[in-house]
Amino acid sequence: MRLWDIRGPNKNACTAVINQEDEALSCTLGIGTDLLAVGVGNAIDFFDSRKAGGGGGGGKLGRYADVHTDLVTKVAFHPSRRATLASGSEDGLICLYDTGVGQADEALVCILNAECPVRDLTFFGVEGDGLALLTGSEGTMVWHWPSAARALKIDDLRQAVPSMGIKEVGEQGGGGLFSVKYHYDQGGDRLLLALSDVEGQLMVLQVMPGGGMHPVMQLQQGHTALVRAVDLWDGSWVTGGEDARLCLWGCTVEAGEGVAATRGTEKMTKKKKGKEIAHYKPY
């Protein structure tokens, strides 16, 4: 595992190298950027990112073990509760911890059971009390994690999304839309879900409080194969696909439905049920 600090003038300098015996599937920074949590095997290792380096175990603070029984696939710190960490695993459990406590069994705040392997999870909401997750079987769930109440469960998004009247993006169609990642738009207090078809065309949906979904934007003609990664950089969408392409899109998360995007974007719009859905091409 390698860390880069891109805040300084030398953005190409690797600041730390951490060697792990087991495969690391996910990592996240918390407590500002000082605490690094890494999902390693069925455990979570913690490092002081300021001291981690030299290719060894320098800066290692401890480990949460014996909580999950299978691979930890995702770890994520809470956006405002700096010490709160969530982990998802192939064992179907989502665990939340107070990382200010050293022992895993004493640090556990709550455990949620997705009943299927967890692939990704995202905090959302003004207070960060929501937790949206994606499963390995193309399902999704939304939880109010402080009360352990599940607000939404969809077993297969590939079947559920078309049943809501949402059509695939690509010209051929028929392959289904595959979930990529959730994103919480804090400015608009919106939970967004990015989906991709096998042609690499993306659809961004807003997940409504009642469980319904409606299209917000489409990102087209950037990829030629399934998109596997989505993130935001400086307010703009960044995507990576199985075609080995990285695309930086000219639209911003604030662009919404048909609002002007950033300069350099070629934008097209089409009418659907009286509303405009924005279509964007990448740089």
C-alpha positions as CSV (number, residue, x, y, z in Angstrom):
1,M,0.0,0.0,0.0
2,R,1.3,3.5,-0.9
3,L,0.3,6.9,0.3
4,W,0.8,10.2,-1.6
5,D,0.3,13.7,-0.1
6,I,-0.8,15.8,-3.0
7,R,-1.2,19.0,-1.0
8,G,2.5,19.8,-1.3
9,P,4.4,21.1,-4.4
10,N,5.8,17.6,-5.2
11,K,2.6,15.7,-6.0
12,N,4.6,12.7,-7.4
13,A,6.4,11.9,-4.2
14,C,5.2,8.8,-2.4
15,T,5.1,9.6,1.3
16,A,4.7,6.1,2.7
17,V,4.8,2.4,1.8
18,I,3.1,-0.1,4.0
19,N,3.7,-3.8,3.4
20,Q,0.9,-6.2,4.3
21,E,1.0,-10.0,4.4
22,D,-2.6,-10.3,3.5
23,E,-4.5,-8.7,0.7
24,A,-5.8,-5.2,1.4
25,L,-9.2,-4.5,-0.3
26,S,-10.0,-1.1,1.1
27,C,-8.5,1.8,3.0
28,T,-9.7,5.1,4.4
29,L,-8.3,8.1,6.3
30,G,-9.9,9.6,9.4
31,I,-9.2,11.9,12.4
32,G,-8.4,14.5,9.8
33,T,-5.9,12.6,7.7
34,D,-3.8,11.2,10.5
35,L,-5.5,7.8,11.1
36,L,-5.4,5.2,8.3
37,A,-7.7,2.2,8.5
38,V,-7.0,-0.8,6.2
39,G,-9.2,-3.8,5.6
40,V,-6.8,-6.7,5.6
41,G,-8.2,-10.2,5.4
42,N,-11.0,-10.4,7.9
43,A,-9.5,-7.7,10.2
44,I,-8.9,-3.9,10.2
45,D,-5.4,-2.6,10.8
46,F,-4.8,1.0,11.9
47,F,-1.7,3.2,11.2
48,D,-0.6,6.7,12.0
49,S,-0.3,8.0,8.5
50,R,2.3,10.6,9.6
51,K,4.7,7.8,10.7
52,A,3.8,5.0,8.3
53,G,6.6,4.5,5.8
54,G,9.9,2.9,5.1
55,G,8.3,-0.2,3.6
56,G,7.6,-1.8,7.0
57,G,5.1,-1.7,9.8
58,G,6.2,1.7,11.1
59,G,3.3,3.7,12.5
60,K,1.0,0.7,13.1
61,L,-1.3,1.5,16.0
62,G,-3.4,-1.7,16.4
63,R,-5.9,-4.1,14.9
64,Y,-9.6,-4.9,15.1
65,A,-9.8,-8.7,14.7
66,D,-12.5,-11.4,15.4
67,V,-15.4,-9.1,14.3
68,H,-15.8,-10.3,10.7
69,T,-15.5,-13.9,9.7
70,D,-14.7,-13.2,6.0
71,L,-12.9,-10.7,3.9
72,V,-13.4,-7.0,4.8
73,T,-14.3,-5.4,1.5
74,K,-14.9,-1.8,2.5
75,V,-14.0,0.6,5.3
76,A,-15.2,4.2,5.6
77,F,-14.9,6.9,8.2
78,H,-17.9,9.0,9.1
79,P,-17.7,12.4,7.4
80,S,-18.2,14.4,10.6
81,R,-17.9,12.1,13.5
82,R,-14.2,11.8,13.1
83,A,-13.7,8.7,15.2
84,T,-16.6,6.6,13.8
85,L,-15.6,3.9,11.3
86,A,-17.8,1.5,9.3
87,S,-16.7,-1.8,7.8
88,G,-18.5,-4.1,5.4
89,S,-17.6,-7.7,4.7
90,E,-18.2,-10.8,2.6
91,D,-19.9,-12.2,5.7
92,G,-22.8,-9.8,5.2
93,L,-22.2,-7.7,8.3
94,I,-21.7,-4.0,8.5
95,C,-20.0,-3.0,11.8
96,L,-19.6,0.5,13.2
97,Y,-16.9,1.3,15.7
98,D,-15.7,4.1,18.0
99,T,-12.0,4.1,17.0
100,G,-11.1,6.0,20.1
101,V,-11.4,2.6,21.9
102,G,-8.6,0.1,21.4
103,Q,-10.4,-3.3,21.7
104,A,-12.7,-4.3,18.9
105,D,-15.4,-5.8,21.1
106,E,-15.5,-2.7,23.2
107,A,-15.3,-0.3,20.2
108,L,-18.4,-1.8,18.5
109,V,-21.3,0.7,18.3
110,C,-23.7,-1.4,16.3
111,I,-23.9,-4.3,13.8
112,L,-26.2,-4.4,10.8
113,N,-26.9,-7.6,8.9
114,A,-27.2,-7.3,5.1
115,E,-27.6,-11.1,4.8
116,C,-25.4,-11.0,1.7
117,P,-21.8,-10.0,0.8
118,V,-21.3,-6.2,1.1
119,R,-19.4,-4.5,-1.7
120,D,-19.5,-0.8,-0.9
121,L,-21.0,1.6,1.6
122,T,-21.5,5.3,1.9
123,F,-22.6,7.6,4.7
124,F,-25.2,10.2,3.8
125,G,-27.6,12.7,5.4
126,V,-27.1,16.1,7.0
127,E,-25.9,14.4,10.2
128,G,-24.5,11.3,8.4
129,D,-27.0,9.1,10.1
130,G,-27.8,7.3,6.8
131,L,-25.8,4.4,5.4
132,A,-26.3,3.2,1.8
133,L,-24.7,0.0,0.7
134,L,-24.2,-2.1,-2.4
135,T,-24.1,-5.9,-2.3
136,G,-22.2,-8.4,-4.4
137,S,-25.4,-9.6,-6.0
138,E,-26.3,-6.1,-7.4
139,G,-28.6,-5.4,-4.6
140,T,-28.8,-2.3,-2.4
141,M,-29.9,-1.3,1.1
142,V,-30.3,2.0,3.0
143,W,-30.1,2.1,6.8
144,H,-30.6,4.6,9.6
145,W,-27.6,3.1,11.4
146,P,-28.0,4.7,14.8
147,S,-31.4,2.9,15.2
148,A,-30.4,-0.1,13.1
149,A,-33.6,0.5,11.0
150,R,-33.5,-0.5,7.4
151,A,-35.4,2.0,5.2
152,L,-34.8,0.4,1.8
153,K,-34.0,-3.0,0.4
154,I,-33.7,-3.9,-3.3
155,D,-32.5,-7.4,-4.1
156,D,-31.5,-6.8,-7.7
157,L,-31.1,-3.3,-9.2
158,R,-31.0,-4.7,-12.7
159,Q,-34.6,-5.7,-12.4
160,A,-35.8,-2.9,-10.1
161,V,-34.6,0.1,-12.1
162,P,-36.4,-0.8,-15.4
163,S,-39.6,-1.5,-13.4
164,M,-39.5,2.2,-12.3
165,G,-39.7,3.3,-15.9
166,I,-36.0,4.1,-16.2
167,K,-34.5,3.0,-19.5
168,E,-30.9,1.9,-20.2
169,V,-28.5,4.6,-21.5
170,G,-26.8,2.7,-24.3
171,E,-28.2,2.2,-27.8
172,Q,-28.2,-1.6,-27.7
173,G,-29.7,-2.1,-24.3
174,G,-30.7,-5.4,-22.8
175,G,-27.6,-5.9,-20.7
176,G,-28.9,-4.2,-17.6
177,L,-27.6,-1.4,-15.5
178,F,-24.9,-2.4,-12.9
179,S,-24.4,-0.5,-9.7
180,V,-21.0,1.4,-9.4
181,K,-21.1,3.6,-6.4
182,Y,-23.3,5.9,-4.1
183,H,-22.4,9.5,-3.7
184,Y,-23.9,12.0,-1.2
185,D,-24.4,15.5,-2.6
186,Q,-24.1,17.5,0.6
187,G,-25.0,20.8,-1.0
188,G,-28.3,19.5,-2.3
189,D,-28.8,16.9,0.4
190,R,-29.3,14.2,-2.2
191,L,-28.3,10.6,-2.3
192,L,-27.0,9.7,-5.8
193,L,-26.4,6.3,-7.3
194,A,-24.2,5.8,-10.4
195,L,-25.0,2.8,-12.6
196,S,-23.3,1.6,-15.8
197,D,-24.3,-0.5,-18.7
198,V,-21.9,-2.9,-20.5
199,E,-21.2,-0.2,-23.2
200,G,-19.8,2.1,-20.6
201,Q,-22.7,4.6,-20.5
202,L,-23.5,5.9,-17.1
203,M,-26.8,6.9,-15.5
204,V,-26.9,8.9,-12.2
205,L,-30.1,8.4,-10.2
206,Q,-31.3,10.3,-7.2
207,V,-32.6,7.9,-4.5
208,M,-35.8,9.5,-2.9
209,P,-36.8,9.1,0.8
210,G,-39.6,6.8,-0.2
211,G,-37.3,4.4,-2.1
212,G,-38.1,5.7,-5.6
213,M,-35.4,6.7,-8.0
214,H,-35.3,9.2,-10.9
215,P,-32.6,10.2,-13.4
216,V,-30.4,13.2,-12.7
217,M,-27.8,13.0,-15.5
218,Q,-26.3,10.7,-18.1
219,L,-22.6,10.5,-18.8
220,Q,-22.1,9.1,-22.4
221,Q,-19.4,8.4,-25.0
222,G,-16.5,8.3,-22.6
223,H,-16.2,4.6,-22.0
224,T,-16.6,1.5,-24.2
225,A,-16.9,-1.1,-21.5
226,L,-18.4,-1.4,-18.0
227,V,-17.5,1.4,-15.6
228,R,-16.1,0.1,-12.3
229,A,-15.2,3.3,-10.4
230,V,-16.8,6.7,-9.9
231,D,-15.6,9.6,-7.8
232,L,-15.7,13.4,-7.6
233,W,-12.6,15.5,-8.0
234,D,-12.8,19.3,-7.5
235,G,-16.6,19.0,-8.0
236,S,-16.4,17.1,-11.3
237,W,-17.1,13.4,-12.0
238,V,-14.2,11.1,-12.5
239,T,-14.8,7.6,-13.9
240,G,-12.7,4.5,-14.6
241,G,-13.8,1.5,-16.6
242,E,-12.8,-2.0,-17.8
243,D,-11.7,-0.3,-21.0
244,A,-8.7,1.0,-19.0
245,R,-9.9,4.6,-19.5
246,L,-10.0,7.3,-16.9
247,C,-12.5,10.1,-17.8
248,L,-12.9,13.5,-16.3
249,W,-16.3,14.9,-17.1
250,G,-17.2,18.5,-17.6
251,C,-20.4,18.4,-15.6
252,T,-20.5,19.0,-11.8
253,V,-22.7,17.3,-9.2
254,E,-24.4,20.7,-8.8
255,A,-25.4,20.8,-12.5
256,G,-28.5,18.8,-11.8
257,E,-31.1,18.5,-14.6
258,G,-30.0,20.3,-17.7
259,V,-28.2,23.2,-15.9
260,A,-25.1,24.5,-17.6
261,A,-21.9,22.5,-16.9
262,T,-18.3,23.7,-16.8
263,R,-16.5,25.1,-19.8
264,G,-15.2,22.7,-22.4
265,T,-18.2,20.3,-22.1
266,E,-20.2,19.3,-25.1
267,K,-23.7,19.0,-23.8
268,M,-26.9,17.6,-25.4
269,T,-30.4,17.5,-23.9
270,K,-33.5,15.5,-24.7
271,K,-37.0,15.8,-23.4
272,K,-38.5,13.0,-21.3
273,K,-41.9,13.4,-19.6
274,G,-41.6,17.2,-19.7
275,K,-38.2,17.3,-18.0
276,E,-34.7,17.7,-19.4
277,I,-32.1,15.1,-18.6
278,A,-28.6,16.3,-19.0
279,H,-26.2,14.3,-21.3
280,Y,-22.5,14.9,-21.1
281,K,-19.3,13.9,-22.9
282,P,-15.9,13.8,-21.2
283,Y,-12.8,15.8,-22.0
